[in-house]
């Protein structure tokens, strides 16, 4: 069986070709993001489709024989990103990203935050999709009034392939328009613009595959949101959460029930059954990207130099709240900060402090979700970085497990195609363990001290936000 997986991320689309359980090749195509004003994060929806066609062209060039045999397409995708489309799937608006915070003034219209979270599982913040749709209705009514559909990037791409508009529970349940049991909560004007919700693994005919040069009998599944796919791709459990490093950092674990007691976590539907409990931070790779742009250093040079800086970053503390203080704080008015910077500090110290600050927020989030984690499964680009692995292991005082493929969302998308065909989605089959890193005692001791200083500084920053 030959499978094509499409991972529509925030900064790039990844197309991967699988022969059975073996990854044949993976092609990555970047997607540009615009920031026309503070708090805005936009993309051209046409780039979503173009990135898919370009990535597939790369796969065809690399493995033409295997590509001609593709019989199933599976997907993973970023959530809480959407655009307005007309009946012909022409975009009427920019793509408004999950990290966009323009919806702050609309939060009050969505009701009491505690009740909103109880109904939807979504923590009410200025990045919430429901708030941003409310902003569009109020500030750009021509986009909303002309829209036949409000679609995520994945749903748009699948509509192009299948000729029908659909979504599935893992992405629908993060919009703020559905209850945790799947009931529609949106008003009629929004509800009629939302695509029907079908199971994540329902096989759909994909007759419109000409632009991707796929066989005409190729079928597709919607797959799931990126975090749900990553949890499947690394085999995370209730006691062994997944920690991913991509554009942002996220802590996620599967849960049989809605876990109402976890008041500081987002809760959404699982791809096959159950729920996903997660804590998404404000930034991960995007914080280092920002620092590279600011300093002129390359990302590789910054990471290499940061590894030579002693733990504690020579007294610098960083709070990478570029899009507000998300998990575990959920204070959208907070902003990023460095504390303790002197004329003696340079880019390596700042980079080390950013990595440590992100790890500390991840550790705080893990404390909220799991009493005593057995291990942490790493996903995303950070899984390949030894500095991130060692700092995370020390700040959480937990072993970190790295599997063969860091692109766990891609693996999860492939696993869901196996489930769709009646097979086994076990992570060991597609993504065996490659390494386990234990926390080093001397680093654990050092980071206990750093965390105390960081906790005090965070309290002061949030108190003034």
PyMOL commands that set and color helices and strands:
alter all, ss='L'
color gray80, all
select helices_A, chain A and resi 45-62+64-67+102-110+113-120+129-139+141-146+153-162+169-172+188-191+210-212+226-234+285-295+299-307+313-315+347-369+381-384+386-396+408-420+427-430+441-463
alter helices_A, ss='H'
color red, helices_A
select strands_A, chain A and resi 2-8+12-19+22-30+42-43+70-77+83-85+95-96+149-151+166-167+196-197+204-205+219-220+224-225+242-245+249-255+266-269+275-280+317-319+337-339+376-380+400-403+433-437
alter strands_A, ss='S'
color yellow, strands_A
deselect
rebuild
show_as cartoon
